[in-house]
Amino acid sequence: MNSLPPEIQALLAQGIGPKLHWFPENISVADLAMVLTGMANAEGGSVILGIHSQSGRPSGLRDPQKLTDRVFQAALLISPSLVLPMPRLEAAGDDQILRVTVPPGLPHAYHYEGRYLTRSGIHTDPLTPRRLRALMIERGSIHFEAQIPEGAALDDLDFELVAAYREKLGLPPDESLEALLTRRGCLRLVHGALQPTYAALLLFGRHSQQWVPSATILAARFSGVAVSDQFEKQEIRGTLPQQLNRAENFVRDQVRSVARLVGLQRTETPEYPLEAVRELLVNAVAHRDYNQQGDCIHVHIFADRLEVHSPGGLPGPVNLSNLLEARFSRNAIIAQVLSDWGYVERLGYGLNRVVRVLRQNQLPEPQFEESGGAFRVRLFSAIGTDATPVTGFPDLTQYELHDLNPRQEQAIGYLAVQKRLTNSDYQTLCPDVSSETLRRDLADLVEKRVLLKIGTKRGTYYILK
């Protein structure tokens, strides 16, 4: 492979694996369709055509157009038809290869001649029934929320909550609660009797965790910047709307306040904008993968950041590059009911609103991460680990123990922007106060080691210590 361009050498050096396979030009349509199906049902990948099966070197394409046609013929044999980007001809020394890309995050579960396949190591293998069902739920072919758990009955619902929901919608009191839930996809007729779906039990259930034990929020406040054995913890249970309210209250109680001077007005705000936190909680509850029974939603508050972990990767066509614009709901019924309650926009994730709120508060943008079958969003504190403000507004939190009067707070706010303060500047800030009172204010700040006095007589000015 010494004659190949470095990028081709690097690609082929990976060898055959879950996300890469290479074949000679005469690969059969059936074999090609099987590999493409396996990659489509896994994490995508690349197929390189035109590589000698023994030496791993380019064999020289005789008819690139015919080979491209064979790729699309294989894609059409897959059900549903696999829509692929146009295969690309790439130089390989003096020869050419054809690169076929299978994108990750495709919207369907695919099969070839009735066989659902996936990539496992270097092989293309059949999906197990359990993995196939999980894939269909993940890809939206089967919606977990719309299924009916065995043994569930109408008595498992709290119809006082349903009545409150009816009132929220502005419907008349004589509107049938069962008819309302049926229209919303929360009840289904099975053998002549109405039965509740998972969505109904999560939204209106008397004991929601009886049916989905992992449908909880584990919230914790840690003292430092990492998980430790010093924390405040709360396991939040109940219906999904109840969990949202309790989780927001936990965050409100646990986050610190930042005292700032905006203009001449002293204000106290949470270190994280609560509107942004609320959006993250709603996003996690509305769009998590409830079919993943091994984990719950985690809310971690550290000294320097807040993180929300949601089980399940990004759904359907949503990925890290388009998640602020994409519109796809894994749990359409749950999202609709939460929207009716006023928690969430039906068609949006709300993550773009999180970004907007942080920008308005001059805070760093959030970090989005997808790994280990989970989606994580990270917000950064307005205070920071060194107690200095992240935003452009003066932070007065560190001076609270000095018992400053409002004039002195104004002086600190002025210094945070202008860097130096003269007696004349202070008189301009407080025009209705005597010069002797202002002199005592400044002397007090120097004595408390808040300010440093520089110079003498008319050349005197003050800076923050």
Secondary structure, DSSP 8 states (H G I E B T S, - for coil): -TTS-HHHHHHHHT-SBTTEEEE-TT--HHHHHHHHHHHHTTT-EEEEESB-TTT-SB---S-HHHHHHHHHHHHHHEES-------EEEEETTEEEEEEEE-SS-SS--EETTEEEEEETTEEEE--HHHHHHHHHHHTSS-GGGS--TT--GGGB-HHHHHHHHHHTT--TTS-HHHHHHHTTSEEEETTEEEE-HHHHHHHBSSHHHH-TT--EEEEEESSSS--S-EEEEEE-SSHHHHHHHHHHHHHHHS-EEEEEETTEEEEEESS-HHHHHHHHHHHHHHS-TT-TT--EEEEE-SSEEEEEEES---TT--TTTTTT----S-HHHHHHHHHHTSS-TT--SHHHHHHHHHHTT----EEEEETTEEEEEEE-SS-TTS--SSSS-B-GGGGGG---HHHHHHHHHHHHHS-B-HHHHHHHSTTS-HHHHHHHHHHHHHTTSEEEESSGGG-EEEE-
